[in-house]
Amino acid sequence: MPSVLVLLPRLLGSSEWQSAFSRGEVPDVTPYGYHHAHSGEWRVRFSRPTPTRGLMWVIDRGLAKLCGFDFIHAWRNRREIFESDIVWTHTEREHLALSLLLFIYRRRSRPLIIAQSVWLMDSWDRMPRLRRWLHEQLIHFPDVLTFLSPVNTELARRAFRKARVEFMPFGISLDSFNTQRPNAEHFHRPVRVLALGNDRHRDWPTFAAAFKSADHFDVRIGSRTFPRHLMHSNFQIAELQLSEARSWFDWADVLVIPLASNLHASGLTTLLEGVALGIPVVASRAGGLEWYFDDNCVTFVEPGNPDALRKALMDITPELAARRIAHASKRFQEMDFSTKGYARRHVELSQSLLLNRTRRLVGEDDTAISLEHSVNRESC
């Protein structure tokens, strides 16, 4: 039975996450739903969290800031790493640290690595020279580099020509986002506009400029990064727990995802959640979201244009919204944008890596046998 270790970000642990799930604070029983890969044929484990305090916290954070990855977290999980057949990482902060660990140990026998990156390509061209050199030395240790957006996948293929690079479509938990609401017969007046997210690529200035009219829009924003100087009288802002976010989804007429240009499909989780719940979506055309859902499914607008964003929302009727929701739901189901589908895609990729490793090992054995026979004949 192949053993998989999911090397999570340092403060995430499976037992703590399960407790949060039981309290209704997180959407899936394990982080990102990787537990769906666990079966009679696959054993899936999770890394241990690495909390630090005091002086060690200062040293730890300083090292991570200097290198751009979390080596101490990988180091403290090294036993579990080397006991595994395959390691999956969720971000580059973990897989670059894992690569450095493998460089230090230089073991002939090591786990296979599926190394997912999220923000790596967004910062690649602006990265400090020394850090970029270090990342370039480490980037080829994983067996596969995976990305959640087709945009940064293609850039990575050009940047890392010797590496195997794959696009890995993301998925959300249908344990928490599994009930589509009925299509609305009409929108409220003012229109109820919802925006959620904390990503640095949320374009809050454009959003605020588009929907500051109290006569036309009733706005709720679930975010801890929304700039307070952009507040207007028709805006309500809060940091939301999962149950509160669900109630705000139910309240909304339209979900808006305002984005600055990016490479990593910023806003993807919110987009998938909105589609799963049957809410019409207006989103900036940025980061590869249009691969997940095309113009028949989502109303896309160019980034940075508040007038276009406002007009796109005002042009949506309940009838148009119903058609787009139907197309989006069909696409969601066909591609399985759930955490089960996400885990299954990891398993399928892992199976291909294990098969390739077995073929290589068998090939090496065959070569050794052939050489042995040749030597024996010459001796005779």
One Martini backbone bead per residue (centre of mass of N, CA, C, O) as a GRO file, in nm:
protein
  380
    1MET     BB    1   0.089   0.040   0.029
    2PRO     BB    2   0.091   0.351  -0.035
    3SER     BB    3   0.262   0.634   0.109
    4VAL     BB    4   0.126   0.950   0.213
    5LEU     BB    5   0.250   1.284   0.246
    6VAL     BB    6   0.118   1.584   0.371
    7LEU     BB    7   0.272   1.896   0.332
    8LEU     BB    8   0.186   2.134   0.527
    9PRO     BB    9   0.147   2.402   0.659
   10ARG     BB   10   0.279   2.466   0.972
   11LEU     BB   11  -0.022   2.525   1.127
   12LEU     BB   12  -0.128   2.261   1.006
   13GLY     BB   13  -0.360   2.012   1.138
   14SER     BB   14  -0.566   1.743   1.141
   15SER     BB   15  -0.688   1.750   1.429
   16GLU     BB   16  -0.755   2.054   1.442
   17TRP     BB   17  -0.930   2.052   1.187
   18GLN     BB   18  -1.147   1.852   1.283
   19SER     BB   19  -1.245   2.031   1.514
   20ALA     BB   20  -1.328   2.269   1.332
   21PHE     BB   21  -1.533   2.107   1.165
   22SER     BB   22  -1.723   2.032   1.408
   23ARG     BB   23  -1.771   2.359   1.446
   24GLY     BB   24  -1.801   2.497   1.147
   25GLU     BB   25  -1.511   2.649   1.039
   26VAL     BB   26  -1.464   2.432   0.815
   27PRO     BB   27  -1.530   2.255   0.506
   28ASP     BB   28  -1.330   2.016   0.593
   29VAL     BB   29  -1.184   1.747   0.764
   30THR     BB   30  -0.945   1.839   0.584
   31PRO     BB   31  -0.708   1.986   0.428
   32TYR     BB   32  -0.829   2.012   0.106
   33GLY     BB   33  -0.934   1.700   0.105
   34TYR     BB   34  -0.704   1.465   0.114
   35HIS     BB   35  -0.864   1.222   0.249
   36HIS     BB   36  -0.995   1.110  -0.020
   37ALA     BB   37  -0.733   0.926  -0.084
   38HIS     BB   38  -0.813   0.739   0.127
   39SER     BB   39  -0.763   0.378   0.128
   40GLY     BB   40  -0.704   0.045   0.062
   41GLU     BB   41  -0.452   0.161  -0.138
   42TRP     BB   42  -0.422   0.430   0.044
   43ARG     BB   43  -0.196   0.615   0.253
   44VAL     BB   44  -0.283   0.904   0.453
   45ARG     BB   45  -0.084   1.171   0.572
   46PHE     BB   46   0.017   1.428   0.811
   47SER     BB   47   0.169   1.683   0.909
   48ARG     BB   48   0.326   1.847   1.157
   49PRO     BB   49   0.322   2.100   1.338
   50THR     BB   50   0.524   2.428   1.374
   51PRO     BB   51   0.562   2.570   1.654
   52THR     BB   52   0.671   2.899   1.771
   53ARG     BB   53   0.876   3.078   2.020
   54GLY     BB   54   1.024   3.353   2.065
   55LEU     BB   55   1.338   3.334   1.947
   56MET     BB   56   1.266   3.106   1.749
   57TRP     BB   57   1.061   3.270   1.589
   58VAL     BB   58   1.256   3.481   1.481
   59ILE     BB   59   1.445   3.286   1.334
   60ASP     BB   60   1.236   3.139   1.165
   61ARG     BB   61   1.117   3.389   1.015
   62GLY     BB   62   1.385   3.495   0.901
   63LEU     BB   63   1.452   3.246   0.727
   64ALA     BB   64   1.190   3.246   0.557
   65LYS     BB   65   1.229   3.533   0.440
   66LEU     BB   66   1.503   3.484   0.304
   67CYS     BB   67   1.419   3.214   0.132
   68GLY     BB   68   1.088   3.155   0.088
   69PHE     BB   69   1.084   2.919   0.308
   70ASP     BB   70   1.011   2.617   0.536
   71PHE     BB   71   1.253   2.436   0.669
   72ILE     BB   72   1.189   2.362   0.966
   73HIS     BB   73   0.930   2.210   0.903
   74ALA     BB   74   1.062   1.988   0.733
   75TRP     BB   75   1.269   1.892   0.941
   76ARG     BB   76   1.051   1.804   1.164
   77ASN     BB   77   0.933   1.594   0.918
   78ARG     BB   78   1.156   1.388   0.816
   79ARG     BB   79   1.064   1.109   0.904
   80GLU     BB   80   0.794   1.107   0.748
   81ILE     BB   81   0.916   1.158   0.472
   82PHE     BB   82   1.117   0.896   0.462
   83GLU     BB   83   0.857   0.693   0.512
   84SER     BB   84   0.763   0.771   0.229
   85ASP     BB   85   0.665   0.744  -0.107
   86ILE     BB   86   0.492   1.018  -0.097
   87VAL     BB   87   0.485   1.377  -0.157
   88TRP     BB   88   0.262   1.640  -0.075
   89THR     BB   89   0.222   1.975  -0.170
   90HIS     BB   90   0.067   2.304  -0.150
   91THR     BB   91   0.335   2.477  -0.154
   92GLU     BB   92   0.644   2.629  -0.204
   93ARG     BB   93   0.722   2.647   0.102
   94GLU     BB   94   0.746   2.330   0.113
   95HIS     BB   95   0.901   2.219  -0.148
   96LEU     BB   96   1.165   2.379  -0.111
   97ALA     BB   97   1.231   2.262   0.165
   98LEU     BB   98   1.235   1.967   0.073
   99SER     BB   99   1.467   1.998  -0.131
  100LEU     BB  100   1.681   2.077   0.078
  101LEU     BB  101   1.663   1.817   0.239
  102LEU     BB  102   1.754   1.630   0.005
  103PHE     BB  103   2.026   1.766  -0.040
  104ILE     BB  104   2.145   1.706   0.241
  105TYR     BB  105   2.101   1.383   0.240
  106ARG     BB  106   2.146   1.221  -0.030
  107ARG     BB  107   1.951   0.994  -0.105
  108ARG     BB  108   1.878   0.728  -0.300
  109SER     BB  109   1.627   0.691  -0.120
  110ARG     BB  110   1.317   0.849  -0.204
  111PRO     BB  111   1.059   1.035  -0.231
  112LEU     BB  112   0.812   1.128  -0.403
  113ILE     BB  113   0.717   1.447  -0.576
  114ILE     BB  114   0.439   1.669  -0.536
  115ALA     BB  115   0.469   2.015  -0.640
  116GLN     BB  116   0.298   2.276  -0.526
  117SER     BB  117   0.202   2.594  -0.660
  118VAL     BB  118   0.090   2.938  -0.625
  119TRP     BB  119   0.299   3.220  -0.616
  120LEU     BB  120   0.568   3.189  -0.772
  121MET     BB  121   0.513   3.328  -1.061
  122ASP     BB  122   0.432   3.612  -0.960
  123SER     BB  123   0.745   3.655  -0.827
  124TRP     BB  124   0.981   3.572  -1.018
  125ASP     BB  125   1.070   3.849  -1.166
  126ARG     BB  126   1.096   3.999  -0.857
  127MET     BB  127   1.308   3.836  -0.739
  128PRO     BB  128   1.565   3.807  -0.568
  129ARG     BB  129   1.855   3.692  -0.684
  130LEU     BB  130   1.938   3.493  -0.459
  131ARG     BB  131   1.665   3.349  -0.430
  132ARG     BB  132   1.636   3.257  -0.721
  133TRP     BB  133   1.887   3.084  -0.730
  134LEU     BB  134   1.794   2.888  -0.511
  135HIS     BB  135   1.532   2.794  -0.651
  136GLU     BB  136   1.672   2.683  -0.908
  137GLN     BB  137   1.824   2.451  -0.749
  138LEU     BB  138   1.535   2.318  -0.629
  139ILE     BB  139   1.309   2.279  -0.862
  140HIS     BB  140   1.422   1.973  -0.964
  141PHE     BB  141   1.353   1.763  -0.736
  142PRO     BB  142   1.090   1.720  -0.819
  143ASP     BB  143   0.885   1.520  -1.022
  144VAL     BB  144   0.645   1.740  -0.989
  145LEU     BB  145   0.491   2.032  -1.109
  146THR     BB  146   0.217   2.215  -0.973
  147PHE     BB  147  -0.087   2.390  -1.088
  148LEU     BB  148  -0.402   2.587  -1.070
  149SER     BB  149  -0.308   2.737  -1.335
  150PRO     BB  150  -0.259   2.777  -1.676
  151VAL     BB  151  -0.074   3.023  -1.663
  152ASN     BB  152   0.157   2.925  -1.464
  153THR     BB  153   0.212   2.665  -1.612
  154GLU     BB  154   0.329   2.785  -1.875
  155LEU     BB  155   0.553   2.954  -1.746
  156ALA     BB  156   0.697   2.711  -1.610
  157ARG     BB  157   0.769   2.559  -1.872
  158ARG     BB  158   0.960   2.789  -1.969
  159ALA     BB  159   1.144   2.817  -1.707
  160PHE     BB  160   1.134   2.473  -1.661
  161ARG     BB  161   1.238   2.264  -1.899
  162LYS     BB  162   1.337   2.004  -1.714
  163ALA     BB  163   1.060   1.993  -1.600
  164ARG     BB  164   0.771   1.864  -1.469
  165VAL     BB  165   0.455   2.006  -1.577
  166GLU     BB  166   0.131   2.053  -1.413
  167PHE     BB  167  -0.210   2.067  -1.422
  168MET     BB  168  -0.423   2.127  -1.116
  169PRO     BB  169  -0.727   2.107  -1.048
  170PHE     BB  170  -0.940   2.228  -0.833
  171GLY     BB  171  -1.124   2.198  -0.507
  172ILE     BB  172  -1.426   2.161  -0.319
  173SER     BB  173  -1.645   2.124  -0.061
  174LEU     BB  174  -1.950   1.924  -0.052
  175ASP     BB  175  -2.014   1.928   0.255
  176SER     BB  176  -2.062   2.266   0.251
  177PHE     BB  177  -2.129   2.288  -0.089
  178ASN     BB  178  -2.445   2.119  -0.165
  179THR     BB  179  -2.671   2.367  -0.202
  180GLN     BB  180  -2.891   2.464  -0.426
  181ARG     BB  181  -3.060   2.728  -0.499
  182PRO     BB  182  -3.308   2.883  -0.615
  183ASN     BB  183  -3.405   3.060  -0.860
  184ALA     BB  184  -3.446   3.382  -0.920
  185GLU     BB  185  -3.713   3.595  -1.013
  186HIS     BB  186  -3.566   3.833  -0.853
  187PHE     BB  187  -3.418   4.120  -0.764
  188HIS     BB  188  -3.319   4.334  -0.556
  189ARG     BB  189  -3.399   4.663  -0.407
  190PRO     BB  190  -3.128   4.679  -0.390
  191VAL     BB  191  -2.865   4.518  -0.496
  192ARG     BB  192  -2.712   4.221  -0.389
  193VAL     BB  193  -2.370   4.242  -0.295
  194LEU     BB  194  -2.096   4.008  -0.307
  195ALA     BB  195  -1.775   3.990  -0.125
  196LEU     BB  196  -1.477   3.778  -0.113
  197GLY     BB  197  -1.161   3.807   0.050
  198ASN     BB  198  -0.773   3.819   0.103
  199ASP     BB  199  -0.625   3.852  -0.136
  200ARG     BB  200  -0.384   4.058  -0.286
  201HIS     BB  201  -0.571   4.055  -0.572
  202ARG     BB  202  -0.779   4.224  -0.464
  203ASP     BB  203  -0.990   4.485  -0.613
  204TRP     BB  204  -1.111   4.723  -0.414
  205PRO     BB  205  -1.115   4.998  -0.562
  206THR     BB  206  -1.293   4.908  -0.799
  207PHE     BB  207  -1.530   4.806  -0.634
  208ALA     BB  208  -1.597   5.069  -0.479
  209ALA     BB  209  -1.647   5.245  -0.734
  210ALA     BB  210  -1.887   5.065  -0.851
  211PHE     BB  211  -2.069   5.032  -0.542
  212LYS     BB  212  -2.135   5.330  -0.388
  213SER     BB  213  -2.442   5.314  -0.442
  214ALA     BB  214  -2.722   5.317  -0.237
  215ASP     BB  215  -2.955   5.305  -0.457
  216HIS     BB  216  -2.836   5.022  -0.609
  217PHE     BB  217  -2.655   4.907  -0.351
  218ASP     BB  218  -2.605   4.617  -0.146
  219VAL     BB  219  -2.313   4.567   0.057
  220ARG     BB  220  -2.097   4.277   0.108
  221ILE     BB  221  -1.787   4.217   0.302
  222GLY     BB  222  -1.558   3.940   0.324
  223SER     BB  223  -1.285   4.082   0.507
  224ARG     BB  224  -0.938   4.166   0.625
  225THR     BB  225  -0.831   4.366   0.361
  226PHE     BB  226  -1.016   4.594   0.358
  227PRO     BB  227  -1.007   4.921   0.307
  228ARG     BB  228  -1.131   5.170   0.508
  229HIS     BB  229  -1.116   5.416   0.297
  230LEU     BB  230  -1.350   5.259   0.107
  231MET     BB  231  -1.586   5.334   0.254
  232HIS     BB  232  -1.948   5.306   0.258
  233SER     BB  233  -2.278   5.332   0.346
  234ASN     BB  234  -2.346   5.043   0.174
  235PHE     BB  235  -2.131   4.901   0.358
  236GLN     BB  236  -2.050   4.568   0.477
  237ILE     BB  237  -1.806   4.453   0.721
  238ALA     BB  238  -1.643   4.122   0.762
  239GLU     BB  239  -1.527   3.855   0.951
  240LEU     BB  240  -1.571   3.516   0.853
  241GLN     BB  241  -1.729   3.245   0.908
  242LEU     BB  242  -1.864   2.986   0.752
  243SER     BB  243  -2.163   3.028   0.842
  244GLU     BB  244  -2.168   3.328   0.758
  245ALA     BB  245  -2.100   3.292   0.461
  246ARG     BB  246  -2.349   3.124   0.392
  247SER     BB  247  -2.559   3.346   0.462
  248TRP     BB  248  -2.449   3.549   0.251
  249PHE     BB  249  -2.498   3.383   0.005
  250ASP     BB  250  -2.812   3.371   0.046
  251TRP     BB  251  -2.850   3.688   0.031
  252ALA     BB  252  -2.749   3.709  -0.250
  253ASP     BB  253  -2.763   3.793  -0.593
  254VAL     BB  254  -2.444   3.863  -0.630
  255LEU     BB  255  -2.119   3.762  -0.718
  256VAL     BB  256  -1.807   3.933  -0.660
  257ILE     BB  257  -1.473   3.922  -0.834
  258PRO     BB  258  -1.217   4.133  -0.770
  259LEU     BB  259  -0.926   4.176  -0.992
  260ALA     BB  260  -0.609   4.158  -1.036
  261SER     BB  261  -0.355   4.081  -1.203
  262ASN     BB  262  -0.274   3.729  -1.246
  263LEU     BB  263  -0.151   3.368  -1.227
  264HIS     BB  264  -0.326   3.189  -0.976
  265ALA     BB  265  -0.637   3.215  -0.950
  266SER     BB  266  -0.770   3.426  -0.807
  267GLY     BB  267  -1.083   3.337  -0.653
  268LEU     BB  268  -1.151   3.031  -0.693
  269THR     BB  269  -1.294   2.936  -0.438
  270THR     BB  270  -1.529   3.138  -0.452
  271LEU     BB  271  -1.629   3.053  -0.730
  272LEU     BB  272  -1.694   2.757  -0.663
  273GLU     BB  273  -1.893   2.817  -0.436
  274GLY     BB  274  -2.097   2.981  -0.598
  275VAL     BB  275  -2.165   2.759  -0.803
  276ALA     BB  276  -2.253   2.537  -0.601
  277LEU     BB  277  -2.495   2.743  -0.492
  278GLY     BB  278  -2.624   2.917  -0.734
  279ILE     BB  279  -2.456   3.184  -0.811
  280PRO     BB  280  -2.410   3.461  -0.963
  281VAL     BB  281  -2.114   3.569  -1.156
  282VAL     BB  282  -1.869   3.830  -1.118
  283ALA     BB  283  -1.551   3.859  -1.298
  284SER     BB  284  -1.233   3.885  -1.344
  285ARG     BB  285  -1.004   3.857  -1.613
  286ALA     BB  286  -0.798   3.654  -1.413
  287GLY     BB  287  -0.563   3.382  -1.379
  288GLY     BB  288  -0.765   3.145  -1.526
  289LEU     BB  289  -1.080   3.121  -1.468
  290GLU     BB  290  -1.182   3.061  -1.771
  291TRP     BB  291  -1.117   2.759  -1.762
  292TYR     BB  292  -1.334   2.672  -1.560
  293PHE     BB  293  -1.516   2.923  -1.678
  294ASP     BB  294  -1.703   3.053  -1.907
  295ASP     BB  295  -1.921   3.287  -2.058
  296ASN     BB  296  -2.172   3.090  -1.998
  297CYS     BB  297  -2.116   3.099  -1.666
  298VAL     BB  298  -1.960   3.383  -1.657
  299THR     BB  299  -1.911   3.721  -1.580
  300PHE     BB  300  -1.672   3.893  -1.757
  301VAL     BB  301  -1.410   4.132  -1.678
  302GLU     BB  302  -1.200   4.372  -1.692
  303PRO     BB  303  -0.960   4.495  -1.523
  304GLY     BB  304  -0.992   4.816  -1.359
  305ASN     BB  305  -1.322   4.866  -1.436
  306PRO     BB  306  -1.590   5.002  -1.284
  307ASP     BB  307  -1.795   5.044  -1.513
  308ALA     BB  308  -1.790   4.752  -1.624
  309LEU     BB  309  -1.870   4.615  -1.360
  310ARG     BB  310  -2.141   4.756  -1.316
  311LYS     BB  311  -2.273   4.686  -1.590
  312ALA     BB  312  -2.256   4.378  -1.571
  313LEU     BB  313  -2.450   4.359  -1.332
  314MET     BB  314  -2.696   4.525  -1.450
  315ASP     BB  315  -2.734   4.311  -1.702
  316ILE     BB  316  -2.837   4.109  -1.507
  317THR     BB  317  -3.072   3.863  -1.512
  318PRO     BB  318  -3.245   3.603  -1.392
  319GLU     BB  319  -3.242   3.452  -1.663
  320LEU     BB  320  -2.937   3.469  -1.719
  321ALA     BB  321  -2.849   3.348  -1.454
  322ALA     BB  322  -2.978   3.066  -1.493
  323ARG     BB  323  -2.811   2.985  -1.742
  324ARG     BB  324  -2.530   3.012  -1.611
  325ILE     BB  325  -2.573   2.818  -1.380
  326ALA     BB  326  -2.623   2.567  -1.552
  327HIS     BB  327  -2.350   2.565  -1.699
  328ALA     BB  328  -2.170   2.565  -1.443
  329SER     BB  329  -2.279   2.303  -1.315
  330LYS     BB  330  -2.200   2.116  -1.543
  331ARG     BB  331  -1.897   2.175  -1.535
  332PHE     BB  332  -1.846   2.094  -1.243
  333GLN     BB  333  -1.931   1.795  -1.277
  334GLU     BB  334  -1.751   1.708  -1.518
  335MET     BB  335  -1.472   1.806  -1.360
  336ASP     BB  336  -1.470   1.784  -1.057
  337PHE     BB  337  -1.466   2.055  -0.833
  338SER     BB  338  -1.371   1.875  -0.594
  339THR     BB  339  -1.200   1.725  -0.343
  340LYS     BB  340  -1.226   1.448  -0.467
  341GLY     BB  341  -1.108   1.524  -0.743
  342TYR     BB  342  -0.842   1.638  -0.638
  343ALA     BB  343  -0.745   1.374  -0.505
  344ARG     BB  344  -0.766   1.192  -0.755
  345ARG     BB  345  -0.551   1.345  -0.922
  346HIS     BB  346  -0.320   1.275  -0.729
  347VAL     BB  347  -0.338   0.971  -0.754
  348GLU     BB  348  -0.295   0.946  -1.060
  349LEU     BB  349  -0.016   1.078  -1.060
  350SER     BB  350   0.114   0.880  -0.859
  351GLN     BB  351   0.078   0.626  -1.026
  352SER     BB  352   0.261   0.717  -1.260
  353LEU     BB  353   0.520   0.745  -1.088
  354LEU     BB  354   0.535   0.455  -0.982
  355LEU     BB  355   0.547   0.320  -1.259
  356ASN     BB  356   0.806   0.459  -1.357
  357ARG     BB  357   0.986   0.359  -1.130
  358THR     BB  358   0.950   0.056  -1.183
  359ARG     BB  359   1.061   0.060  -1.473
  360ARG     BB  360   1.342   0.161  -1.399
  361LEU     BB  361   1.419  -0.067  -1.204
  362VAL     BB  362   1.383  -0.296  -1.406
  363GLY     BB  363   1.586  -0.187  -1.610
  364GLU     BB  364   1.832  -0.201  -1.418
  365ASP     BB  365   1.817  -0.505  -1.366
  366ASP     BB  366   1.848  -0.596  -1.659
  367THR     BB  367   2.125  -0.469  -1.698
  368ALA     BB  368   2.271  -0.626  -1.472
  369ILE     BB  369   2.217  -0.909  -1.586
  370SER     BB  370   2.355  -0.870  -1.862
  371LEU     BB  371   2.637  -0.807  -1.746
  372GLU     BB  372   2.674  -1.070  -1.592
  373HIS     BB  373   2.658  -1.262  -1.836
  374SER     BB  374   2.895  -1.138  -1.991
  375VAL     BB  375   3.113  -1.198  -1.778
  376ASN     BB  376   3.073  -1.505  -1.765
  377ARG     BB  377   3.147  -1.566  -2.062
  378GLU     BB  378   3.431  -1.446  -2.052
  379SER     BB  379   3.537  -1.638  -1.828
  380CYS     BB  380   3.490  -1.902  -2.007
   0.00000   0.00000   0.00000
